[in-house]
Amino acid sequence: MRHPRILLVAATLALTTAVTPAAAVAALAPDDPLTIGPATLTGAVTDAVTGALSATLSASVTDDGSPTAALNLAAANRPWSVTGWHTDPRTGEVTVSVFGSADGVADWAADSGVTRIAVEHVATAPRPYWDLVGGQLIYSGAARCTLGFNAHAGDVRYVLSAGHCVAGGSTAWYGVGGYIGPGSGSSFPTNDYGLIRVASADAESTPLVDRYGAGGDVTITGSSSAVVGSSVCSSNPVSGWNCGTVTATNTTVCYQQGCVYQLIRTNMCSAPGGSGAPVVTNPGAGSTVRAIGMVAGGSGNCTTGGVTYAQPIQEVLAVYGLTLYTG
């Protein structure tokens, strides 16, 4: 049964973005063979969101008798122009930040028991930032893929993934934190790479790759060519972090859509949804890696083993004139 995982991810998506619980379900499992109906699933996600919000508020908002605590408890009733508040350590006075009109702010504070405030007008409203991390989910329409690497050409930022994925998506791509941007180009077959332009100011490009339960994120320091016999690893949201060995380079793989050339062949296991996943050098006990390629496809599974093919990353960087984000 896959629906418990979908409930968790959909609830997280609904909590951290502007989508409704129903939209979160539709986005993450449009064709999922569930044993419960979509209305029940959506209701369960709504309950999960409500419960998570209640737990968060109970854990983080306490009444210690201070003016700031009083406003915290009245946060749900604040005028929508209010973007935050804090106590000025120099004066002890509560400063309320406002984006736009201050109408109703003093009355709201007074109704909360806070009679002395300073209103601070801010030029922009704060917004949550989120990280673009290799190995994490990206999706567009029915296409579910994996973020490979982050790169840039000057000030223009891109996400790199598999070409057959980017070509199969719609005009808008999303990640675990929300909107990323539009597909910007792809090559498949013959090659298997694609670009998504990062249009969201909220999405932060990073040099990181998620190792899921295998350890903390690793940091990309540059790129290298694959060497037969070398140890490599890959990360995706379906099977997590897996490692293996490069068994061949300059490999040709043929699909119904056509053949893809000059791929890297490895004995890492593969899983549907892992297309575009980063393939990197094995960090061993360290925390840095070099980019080798992006998963293009494979055969077998992570139970009995298999073969995974990867598009070399250096070709992609050269074709588009890109530079990886490194740390």
C-alpha positions as a printed Julia matrix, in Angstrom:
327×3 Matrix{Float64}:
   0.0    0.0     0.0
   1.45   3.35   -1.04
  -1.14   5.71    0.41
   0.45   6.24    3.89
   3.54   7.71    2.18
   1.37   9.83   -0.1
  -0.59  11.11    2.89
   2.61  12.21    4.59
   4.1   13.9     1.53
   0.78  15.48    0.52
   0.24  16.82    4.03
   3.75  18.29    3.99
   3.11  19.83    0.57
  -0.16  21.37    1.73
   1.49  22.73    4.88
   4.54  24.25    3.18
   2.96  25.61   -0.01
  -0.19  27.37   -1.05
  -1.89  24.27   -2.45
  -5.03  22.82   -0.9
  -5.04  19.27    0.52
  -7.05  18.11   -2.5
  -4.53  19.68   -4.88
  -1.68  18.08   -2.95
  -3.27  14.65   -3.39
  -3.91  15.23   -7.09
  -0.36  16.46   -7.66
   1.35  13.59   -5.9
  -0.88  10.64   -6.81
  -3.08  11.33   -9.85
  -3.18   7.71  -10.95
  -2.2    5.9    -7.78
  -4.09   2.62   -7.29
  -5.42   3.3    -3.8
  -7.64   1.06   -1.76
  -9.5    4.11   -0.45
 -11.4    6.7    -2.43
  -9.98  10.12   -3.36
 -12.48  11.93   -1.13
 -11.38   9.87    1.86
  -7.72  10.42    0.98
  -8.22  14.18    0.65
 -10.06  14.23    3.97
  -7.24  12.32    5.59
  -4.71  14.83    4.28
  -6.88  17.68    5.57
  -6.96  16.01    8.99
  -3.18  15.54    8.84
  -2.67  19.21    7.96
  -5.01  20.37   10.73
  -3.37  18.08   13.26
   0.12  19.16   12.23
  -0.82  22.83   12.52
  -2.37  22.31   15.95
   0.68  20.41   17.15
   3.0   23.11   15.81
   1.05  25.9    17.49
   0.85  24.03   20.81
   4.57  23.33   20.75
   5.78  26.8    19.72
   3.3   29.36   21.16
   3.37  29.78   24.92
   1.96  32.51   27.15
   4.79  33.81   29.32
   2.99  37.08   30.02
   5.14  39.14   27.65
   3.67  41.49   24.99
   5.25  39.38   22.26
   3.61  36.24   23.62
   0.25  38.04   23.72
   0.57  38.9    20.01
   1.68  35.34   19.25
  -1.55  34.03   20.74
  -3.53  36.53   18.63
  -1.61  35.81   15.41
  -4.58  34.23   13.65
  -6.61  37.45   14.03
  -3.92  39.87   12.85
  -4.54  42.28    9.95
  -3.12  40.72    6.8
  -0.68  43.6     6.35
   1.13  42.51    9.53
   4.19  40.42    8.62
   5.73  39.93   12.06
   6.68  41.41   15.42
   9.51  41.4    17.94
  10.6   43.12   21.12
  13.22  45.85   20.62
  16.04  44.89   23.03
  16.99  48.56   23.49
  13.59  49.97   24.41
  11.62  46.89   25.43
   8.87  48.07   23.1
   7.14  45.72   20.68
   7.81  46.51   17.02
   5.18  45.32   14.55
   6.29  44.97   10.92
   3.7   45.99    8.32
   3.7   45.56    4.55
   1.15  48.05    3.21
  -1.51  49.77    5.27
  -1.26  49.94    9.06
  -5.04  50.3     9.44
  -6.33  48.2    12.3
  -2.87  47.25   13.59
  -3.05  49.33   16.8
  -6.58  48.09   17.53
  -5.52  44.46   17.01
  -2.59  44.92   19.39
  -4.79  46.65   21.99
  -7.39  43.9    21.78
  -4.54  41.48   22.51
  -3.57  43.43   25.61
  -0.59  45.24   24.06
  -1.1   49.01   24.25
   2.35  50.24   23.27
   3.73  49.28   19.85
   5.96  50.78   17.19
   4.9   50.2    13.59
   7.68  49.39   11.15
   6.82  49.63    7.44
   8.76  47.08    5.36
   9.47  47.33    1.63
   8.79  43.65    0.92
   6.89  40.91    2.69
   8.97  37.99    4.02
   8.58  34.63    2.32
   9.8   31.1     3.07
  12.92  29.96    1.26
  13.55  26.33    0.29
  16.54  24.49   -1.08
  16.97  22.76   -4.41
  18.85  19.58   -3.46
  20.05  16.82   -5.75
  18.24  13.52   -5.31
  14.91  15.07   -4.34
  11.56  14.86   -6.12
  10.63  17.15   -9.0
   7.36  16.85  -10.88
   5.33  18.37  -13.7
   1.9   17.08  -14.68
   2.15  13.29  -14.66
   5.97  13.32  -14.88
   7.77  12.32  -11.67
  11.55  12.66  -11.81
  14.59  13.42   -9.67
  16.59  16.62   -9.41
  20.09  15.91  -10.66
  22.28  18.96  -10.17
  22.02  22.73   -9.85
  23.91  24.86  -12.36
  23.99  28.38  -13.75
  24.96  30.39  -16.81
  25.82  33.79  -15.42
  22.89  34.88  -13.27
  20.44  32.43  -14.86
  19.91  29.35  -12.7
  18.96  25.87  -13.86
  18.03  22.44  -12.52
  19.52  19.56  -14.52
  17.64  16.29  -14.93
  16.94  13.58  -17.51
  15.93  14.72  -20.98
  13.1   12.22  -21.32
  11.69  13.57  -18.05
  11.87  17.26  -18.9
  10.45  16.64  -22.37
   7.57  14.65  -20.84
   6.52  17.35  -18.39
   4.32  20.4   -18.86
   5.51  24.01  -18.85
   5.69  24.25  -15.04
   7.96  22.19  -12.77
   7.69  21.85   -8.99
   9.87  20.52   -6.2
   9.44  19.63   -2.54
   9.08  23.3    -1.59
   6.89  24.55   -4.43
   7.27  26.06   -7.89
  10.68  25.86   -9.59
  10.15  27.16  -13.12
   9.59  26.12  -16.74
  11.35  23.47  -18.78
  14.05  25.2   -20.79
  15.4   22.56  -23.15
  16.05  18.84  -23.53
  17.75  16.28  -25.72
  16.27  12.77  -26.04
  16.9   10.32  -27.61
  20.57  10.34  -28.8
  21.3   12.09  -25.48
  19.31  12.18  -22.26
  19.55  15.54  -20.51
  17.22  18.43  -19.86
  17.12  21.85  -18.22
  14.56  23.54  -15.99
  15.05  27.27  -15.53
  14.74  28.33  -11.91
  12.19  31.15  -11.99
  11.2   31.11   -8.33
  13.03  33.58   -6.09
  12.08  31.36   -3.13
  14.03  28.34   -4.41
  17.69  28.4    -3.35
  20.2   26.62   -5.61
  22.62  24.46   -3.61
  25.61  22.17   -4.28
  24.03  19.47   -2.1
  22.89  15.89   -2.71
  20.44  14.24   -0.32
  21.58  10.91    1.12
  18.26  10.25    2.87
  18.76   7.69    5.66
  22.39   6.97    4.74
  23.73  10.18    6.31
  23.82  13.93    5.93
  23.84  15.72    2.59
  27.06  15.59    0.57
  28.51  18.61   -1.23
  29.45  18.78   -4.9
  32.99  20.13   -5.4
  33.18  19.79   -9.2
  32.71  17.27  -12.01
  34.73  14.3   -13.29
  34.57  11.72  -16.04
  33.54   8.17  -15.13
  36.35   5.65  -14.7
  35.69   1.94  -15.12
  36.03   0.18  -11.79
  35.45   3.31   -9.71
  32.82   3.44   -6.96
  29.83   5.73   -7.54
  26.59   6.5    -5.73
  23.19   7.88   -6.65
  20.22   9.31   -4.77
  16.5    9.43   -5.53
  13.26   9.76   -3.51
  12.11   6.23   -4.35
  15.01   3.98   -3.33
  17.2    6.5    -1.47
  21.0    6.38   -1.56
  22.6    3.46   -3.44
  26.18   2.79   -4.48
  27.89   0.54   -7.01
  30.67   0.35   -9.57
  31.19   1.79  -13.05
  31.3   -1.28  -15.31
  31.6    0.44  -18.72
  31.63   3.81  -20.46
  30.61   4.85  -23.99
  27.6    2.52  -23.72
  24.67   2.55  -26.14
  21.17   1.86  -24.83
  18.14   1.55  -27.1
  14.53   2.22  -26.11
  11.33   2.22  -28.13
  11.83   5.98  -28.65
  15.34   5.5   -30.03
  18.92   4.92  -28.93
  20.99   6.95  -26.46
  24.76   6.93  -26.88
  27.9    7.37  -24.78
  26.24   6.49  -21.48
  27.9    5.3   -18.29
  26.98   1.73  -17.25
  26.93   0.83  -13.54
  25.74  -2.03  -11.35
  23.77   0.27   -9.04
  20.11  -0.63   -8.66
  17.5    1.6   -10.26
  13.85   2.43   -9.62
  11.02   4.16  -11.5
  10.99   7.84  -10.53
  14.79   7.9   -10.32
  15.33   9.34  -13.78
  17.62  12.37  -13.65
  19.06  11.37  -10.27
  22.62  12.54   -9.55
  25.43  10.04   -9.95
  28.47  11.08   -7.93
  31.75   9.7    -6.66
  31.5    7.61   -3.5
  32.25   9.93   -0.56
  33.31   7.08    1.71
  33.48   8.49    5.22
  33.71  12.05    3.87
  31.09  14.63    2.92
  32.24  15.84   -0.51
  31.72  14.3    -3.95
  32.25  15.05   -7.62
  29.43  14.99  -10.16
  29.68  12.14  -12.68
  26.3   11.98  -14.42
  22.52  11.73  -14.2
  20.47   8.55  -14.26
  19.03   7.92  -17.73
  17.42   4.53  -17.15
  18.13   0.97  -16.19
  16.83  -2.52  -15.61
  16.2   -4.73  -12.6
  15.35  -3.36   -9.16
  16.79  -2.71   -5.73
  15.67  -6.1    -4.38
  17.34  -8.43   -6.86
  19.86  -5.94   -8.28
  20.16  -4.42  -11.7
  21.92  -2.08  -14.06
  21.72   1.72  -14.11
  22.81   3.92  -17.01
  23.85   7.54  -16.62
  24.24  10.53  -18.92
  27.74  12.03  -18.39
  27.42  15.43  -16.71
  30.39  17.07  -18.41
  28.7   16.79  -21.82
  25.64  18.65  -20.5
  27.73  21.42  -18.98
  29.68  21.87  -22.23
  26.62  21.9   -24.51
  24.78  24.58  -22.53
  27.8   26.5   -21.22
  26.84  25.83  -17.6
  28.72  25.87  -14.3
  27.75  23.61  -11.42
  26.98  25.04   -8.02
  29.84  23.8    -5.85
  30.83  24.1    -2.23
